[in-house]
Amino acid sequence: MSEYIKTLVATEPRKAELLNLEAVEINADEVKIEVEFSAPKHGTEVVDFRGITPFMDEEFSEEWRSFVPRKNPEEKGIVFGEFQLGNMIVGRIVEMGEQVSGYSLGERVCTYGPISDYVGVNGINNHRLLKMPEGGKWQNAVCYDPLQFALGAVRDAHVRPGDTVAISGLGAIGQLAIQLVERMGAGLVIGVDPIEHRREIAKSGGADLCLDPVSTDAGYEVKKATDKQGVDVWIETSGIGSALQDALKGIGYAGTIAYIAFAKPFPAGLNFGREAHFNNANLVFSRAASEPNRDYPRWDRKRLERTCWELLMNGHLNCENIIDPVVDFETSAEAYMKYVDQSPELSIKMGVKHV
């Protein structure tokens, strides 16, 4: 008799369902994890979920460093009905392949995986199969992925102690960037987001000032807060055209804008002929997953990931307020459509509780 596991799947664009998928036996080099907590990725994953990713009809060529048409036009980057949703999981090892060593049954771990009852992953030389320390918070663990992009942007922007920093887009990446720059001694930390709840969480995480870019001219207010000088660094995570315009206005002369967002095409209105023409800003596109890292070979993605895990597990960062809301696994399909796709303003990073 076949065994089935429940897994969150995108069955069509913008529709998520918990499906009963036939369980597959783990291989000799794998471990099986019973999932306790999980979380989706709110940025690039939702673009895939909506079926508007450039990977749908194209693929990224490492040779050309650009998108090119797929060799087989019938092949799509996202196959709805098979596309499993989710990013990070925390759970306990309940089964181990005969070749796996260094782990034990019942051990609590964190790794990449879909929102599912059980997940099987490689258990040999897998630096992303992370052991949870005693007292390690699951909320911190599921922020392992977004922290990599926050840390990558902070490093790419060369934030230094005493620098003034603005961060627009206060989702998980923006919230983590707020904590990072505050703890490394930034002189003034400004959060920018239209959602009041996110601004309040950013203040609790270390922001000195938070601005609503809808009711205020955020670029102008940043200039006012810095005695007309502008910030040394602006980290932009939202992908909104007006947010980049604010950054170009609020950045100090020859300051750096670290652009993390995987943006959609901008509507008319973004203007490089205004403050951008006079402020001589450095615009740096930042993506932690791109190799080689800007500081390669001293820094590669493995080092970035290792550093993130240490920061998350040693208490340097606190993600409990960032994981909001937390929903039950049985309602995760409806919650995913609501909080990740339809009304993202109601969440920061959704967590899923399985037990």
C-alpha positions as CSV (number, residue, x, y, z in Angstrom):
1,M,0.0,0.0,0.0
2,S,1.4,3.4,-1.0
3,E,2.3,6.0,1.6
4,Y,1.3,9.6,0.9
5,I,2.6,12.9,2.3
6,K,0.9,16.3,2.2
7,T,2.8,19.0,0.3
8,L,2.0,22.5,-0.7
9,V,1.9,22.8,-4.5
10,A,1.1,25.5,-7.0
11,T,-1.5,23.8,-9.1
12,E,-2.0,26.8,-11.4
13,P,-0.8,30.5,-11.4
14,R,-1.8,32.1,-8.0
15,K,-3.4,28.9,-6.7
16,A,-1.9,26.8,-3.9
17,E,-3.2,23.4,-2.7
18,L,-2.2,20.8,-0.2
19,L,-1.8,17.7,-2.3
20,N,-1.3,14.1,-1.2
21,L,1.9,13.1,-3.0
22,E,3.2,9.5,-3.1
23,A,6.1,9.2,-0.7
24,V,9.4,8.2,-2.2
25,E,11.9,6.1,-0.2
26,I,15.0,7.9,0.7
27,N,18.3,6.9,-1.0
28,A,21.3,5.6,0.8
29,D,22.8,9.1,1.0
30,E,19.7,10.9,2.2
31,V,17.9,11.7,5.5
32,K,14.2,12.0,6.0
33,I,13.0,14.9,8.1
34,E,9.6,15.2,9.8
35,V,8.9,18.9,9.5
36,E,8.0,20.9,12.6
37,F,8.1,24.4,11.1
38,S,8.6,25.9,7.7
39,A,8.4,29.1,5.7
40,P,8.0,30.3,2.1
41,K,10.1,32.8,0.3
42,H,8.2,36.0,-0.2
43,G,10.3,37.5,-3.0
44,T,11.3,35.5,-6.0
45,E,9.0,32.6,-5.2
46,V,5.9,34.7,-5.5
47,V,7.0,35.8,-9.0
48,D,7.2,32.1,-9.9
49,F,3.9,31.5,-8.2
50,R,2.2,34.1,-10.4
51,G,3.8,32.6,-13.5
52,I,5.5,35.9,-14.5
53,T,9.1,34.9,-13.9
54,P,11.5,35.4,-16.9
55,F,12.5,31.7,-16.2
56,M,9.1,30.6,-17.6
57,D,10.1,30.9,-21.2
58,E,13.8,31.7,-20.9
59,E,16.8,30.5,-19.0
60,F,19.8,32.3,-17.7
61,S,23.0,31.5,-19.7
62,E,26.1,31.5,-17.6
63,E,28.1,31.7,-20.8
64,W,26.4,34.9,-22.0
65,R,25.4,36.2,-18.6
66,S,22.0,37.0,-19.9
67,F,18.6,35.5,-20.5
68,V,18.2,33.4,-23.6
69,P,15.2,31.5,-25.1
70,R,14.8,27.9,-23.9
71,K,16.1,25.4,-26.3
72,N,12.8,23.6,-26.1
73,P,10.0,26.2,-26.3
74,E,7.6,23.6,-24.9
75,E,9.7,23.3,-21.7
76,K,8.6,25.8,-19.0
77,G,10.6,27.0,-16.1
78,I,7.6,26.5,-13.8
79,V,5.4,23.4,-14.2
80,F,2.2,24.1,-12.3
81,G,0.9,21.0,-10.6
82,E,4.5,20.0,-9.8
83,F,5.9,23.3,-8.4
84,Q,6.3,22.7,-4.6
85,L,6.1,25.9,-2.5
86,G,8.3,26.7,0.4
87,N,11.9,27.6,1.2
88,M,13.1,26.6,4.7
89,I,12.2,23.8,7.1
90,V,13.0,22.9,10.7
91,G,12.4,19.3,11.9
92,R,13.8,16.1,13.2
93,I,15.5,13.3,11.4
94,V,13.3,10.2,11.4
95,E,15.2,8.1,8.9
96,M,18.7,7.8,7.7
97,G,20.3,6.2,4.6
98,E,22.9,3.6,5.3
99,Q,25.7,5.8,3.9
100,V,24.9,8.8,6.1
101,S,27.1,9.6,9.1
102,G,27.5,12.6,11.4
103,Y,23.8,12.8,12.1
104,S,21.5,10.9,14.4
105,L,17.9,9.9,14.5
106,G,15.8,12.4,16.4
107,E,18.3,15.2,15.8
108,R,16.8,18.6,15.1
109,V,18.0,20.2,11.8
110,C,17.2,23.1,9.4
111,T,17.6,23.0,5.7
112,Y,16.0,24.1,2.4
113,G,12.8,22.3,1.5
114,P,9.1,22.7,0.6
115,I,6.2,23.1,3.0
116,S,5.4,19.4,3.5
117,D,4.9,16.7,6.2
118,Y,8.2,15.1,5.4
119,V,11.2,16.1,3.4
120,G,14.1,14.0,2.1
121,V,17.5,15.7,1.5
122,N,21.1,14.7,0.9
123,G,22.9,13.8,4.1
124,I,26.5,13.6,2.9
125,N,28.7,16.7,2.7
126,N,25.7,18.9,2.7
127,H,26.7,22.2,4.3
128,R,23.0,23.3,4.1
129,L,21.8,20.4,6.4
130,L,22.3,22.4,9.6
131,K,22.2,21.1,13.1
132,M,20.0,23.2,15.4
133,P,21.8,24.0,18.6
134,E,20.2,23.6,22.0
135,G,17.8,26.5,22.4
136,G,18.1,27.6,18.8
137,K,15.0,29.4,17.7
138,W,13.1,28.1,14.7
139,Q,12.1,31.6,13.7
140,N,15.8,32.5,13.3
141,A,16.5,29.3,11.5
142,V,13.9,29.9,8.7
143,C,15.5,33.3,8.2
144,Y,18.7,31.6,7.0
145,D,17.9,32.3,3.4
146,P,16.8,36.0,3.6
147,L,19.7,36.8,5.9
148,Q,22.1,35.8,3.2
149,F,20.7,38.5,0.9
150,A,20.6,41.1,3.7
151,L,24.2,40.4,4.7
152,G,25.3,40.3,1.0
153,A,23.8,43.8,0.5
154,V,25.4,45.2,3.6
155,R,28.8,43.9,2.5
156,D,28.3,45.0,-1.1
157,A,27.4,48.5,0.0
158,H,30.5,48.6,2.3
159,V,28.6,49.8,5.3
160,R,31.0,51.0,8.0
161,P,30.6,52.0,11.7
162,G,29.2,55.5,11.8
163,D,27.6,55.4,8.4
164,T,24.1,56.7,8.0
165,V,21.9,54.0,6.3
166,A,18.4,53.9,4.9
167,I,16.6,50.7,4.1
168,S,13.5,50.6,2.0
169,G,11.2,47.6,1.9
170,L,10.8,46.2,5.4
171,G,10.0,42.6,4.7
172,A,12.3,39.9,6.1
173,I,15.4,41.0,4.2
174,G,14.9,44.6,5.1
175,Q,14.2,43.9,8.8
176,L,17.4,41.8,9.0
177,A,19.4,44.5,7.3
178,I,18.1,47.0,9.9
179,Q,19.4,44.7,12.7
180,L,22.7,44.1,11.0
181,V,23.7,47.7,10.4
182,E,22.4,48.8,13.8
183,R,24.6,46.2,15.5
184,M,27.6,47.0,13.5
185,G,27.5,50.6,14.7
186,A,25.7,52.6,12.0
187,G,25.3,56.2,13.0
188,L,21.6,56.6,11.9
189,V,19.4,53.9,10.7
190,I,16.2,54.8,8.7
191,G,13.5,52.3,7.7
192,V,11.2,53.1,4.8
193,D,7.9,51.2,4.2
194,P,4.2,52.1,3.8
195,I,3.0,49.5,6.3
196,E,2.9,50.8,9.9
197,H,3.3,47.3,11.4
198,R,6.5,46.8,9.5
199,R,7.8,50.2,10.6
200,E,7.1,49.4,14.2
201,I,9.0,46.0,14.0
202,A,11.9,47.9,12.4
203,K,12.0,50.3,15.3
204,S,12.1,47.4,17.7
205,G,15.0,45.9,15.7
206,G,17.1,49.1,15.8
207,A,15.8,51.7,13.4
208,D,16.2,55.2,14.7
209,L,13.5,56.6,12.4
210,C,10.9,55.1,10.1
211,L,9.2,56.8,7.2
212,D,6.0,56.1,5.3
213,P,6.9,56.8,1.6
214,V,3.2,57.2,0.7
215,S,2.3,60.0,3.0
216,T,5.8,61.7,2.9
217,D,8.5,62.5,0.4
218,A,10.9,59.8,1.8
219,G,14.0,61.1,-0.1
220,Y,13.4,64.6,1.2
221,E,12.7,63.4,4.8
222,V,16.0,61.4,4.7
223,K,17.8,64.6,3.6
224,K,16.2,66.5,6.5
225,A,17.2,63.8,9.0
226,T,20.8,64.0,7.9
227,D,21.1,67.8,7.9
228,K,20.7,67.9,4.1
229,Q,23.7,65.6,3.5
230,G,21.8,62.4,2.6
231,V,22.7,58.9,3.8
232,D,26.0,57.1,3.1
233,V,24.2,53.9,2.0
234,W,20.6,53.1,0.9
235,I,19.6,49.5,0.7
236,E,16.6,48.9,-1.5
237,T,14.7,45.6,-1.1
238,S,11.2,46.4,-2.4
239,G,11.6,46.5,-6.1
240,I,9.2,49.4,-6.4
241,G,10.2,52.1,-8.9
242,S,9.3,55.0,-6.5
243,A,11.5,53.5,-3.8
244,L,14.5,53.7,-6.1
245,Q,13.5,57.3,-7.0
246,D,13.5,58.0,-3.2
247,A,16.9,56.4,-2.9
248,L,18.4,58.5,-5.7
249,K,17.0,61.6,-3.9
250,G,18.0,60.7,-0.4
251,I,21.5,59.3,-1.0
252,G,24.4,61.5,-0.1
253,Y,26.8,62.6,-2.8
254,A,28.7,59.6,-4.2
255,G,26.9,57.4,-1.7
256,T,26.0,53.8,-2.5
257,I,22.6,52.2,-3.3
258,A,22.6,48.5,-2.8
259,Y,19.8,47.1,-4.9
260,I,18.7,43.6,-3.7
261,A,15.2,43.3,-5.2
262,F,14.4,41.0,-8.1
263,A,12.3,43.8,-9.6
264,K,9.4,43.6,-12.0
265,P,9.5,46.0,-15.0
266,F,9.1,49.6,-13.8
267,P,6.1,51.6,-14.9
268,A,6.7,55.0,-16.4
269,G,7.9,57.6,-14.0
270,L,11.4,56.4,-12.9
271,N,13.6,59.3,-13.8
272,F,17.4,59.2,-13.9
273,G,17.5,62.8,-15.1
274,R,16.6,64.4,-11.7
275,E,18.7,63.8,-8.5
276,A,20.4,60.8,-10.0
277,H,22.1,63.0,-12.5
278,F,23.5,65.3,-9.8
279,N,24.1,63.0,-6.8
280,N,26.7,60.8,-8.5
281,A,25.4,57.7,-6.7
282,N,26.9,54.3,-7.0
283,L,24.2,51.8,-7.9
284,V,25.3,48.3,-6.9
285,F,23.1,45.3,-7.8
286,S,23.5,42.8,-5.0
287,R,22.6,39.1,-5.1
288,A,24.2,36.8,-2.5
289,A,23.5,33.7,-4.6
290,S,25.6,35.0,-7.6
291,E,29.1,33.5,-7.7
292,P,31.8,34.6,-7.5
293,N,31.1,37.0,-4.7
294,R,32.5,40.5,-5.0
295,D,35.1,39.7,-2.3
296,Y,36.0,36.3,-3.8
297,P,38.1,34.3,-3.1
298,R,38.1,35.4,0.5
299,W,34.4,35.4,0.6
300,D,32.3,32.8,-1.3
301,R,28.7,31.8,-0.8
302,K,29.6,29.0,1.7
303,R,31.4,31.6,3.9
304,L,28.4,33.9,3.6
305,E,26.0,31.1,4.6
306,R,28.2,30.0,7.5
307,T,28.4,33.5,8.8
308,C,24.6,33.9,8.6
309,W,24.0,30.7,10.5
310,E,26.4,31.8,13.3
311,L,24.7,35.2,13.6
312,L,21.2,33.5,13.7
313,M,22.1,30.8,16.3
314,N,24.4,32.9,18.6
315,G,21.7,35.4,19.5
316,H,23.1,38.3,17.6
317,L,19.8,38.6,15.7
318,N,16.2,38.1,16.7
319,C,13.7,37.0,14.1
320,E,10.7,36.2,16.3
321,N,8.8,39.4,15.3
322,I,9.8,38.9,11.7
323,I,8.0,35.6,11.4
324,D,4.4,37.0,11.2
325,P,1.9,35.5,10.9
326,V,2.3,31.9,12.0
327,V,-0.3,29.6,10.5
328,D,-1.2,25.9,10.9
329,F,0.0,23.5,8.2
330,E,-3.5,22.4,7.4
331,T,-4.5,26.0,6.4
332,S,-1.2,26.8,4.7
333,A,-2.7,26.8,1.1
334,E,-5.2,29.5,1.9
335,A,-2.7,31.4,4.0
336,Y,-0.1,31.3,1.3
337,M,-2.5,32.8,-1.3
338,K,-3.6,35.4,1.2
339,Y,-0.3,36.5,2.9
340,V,2.3,35.8,0.2
341,D,0.4,36.6,-3.0
342,Q,-2.9,38.5,-2.5
343,S,-2.3,40.7,0.5
344,P,1.5,40.7,1.3
345,E,1.0,43.9,3.3
346,L,-0.6,41.7,6.0
347,S,2.6,39.8,6.7
348,I,6.4,40.1,7.0
349,K,7.5,36.5,6.5
350,M,4.9,33.8,7.0
351,G,5.7,30.9,9.3
352,V,4.0,27.5,9.2
353,K,3.6,25.3,12.3
354,H,3.2,21.6,11.6
355,V,2.9,20.2,15.1
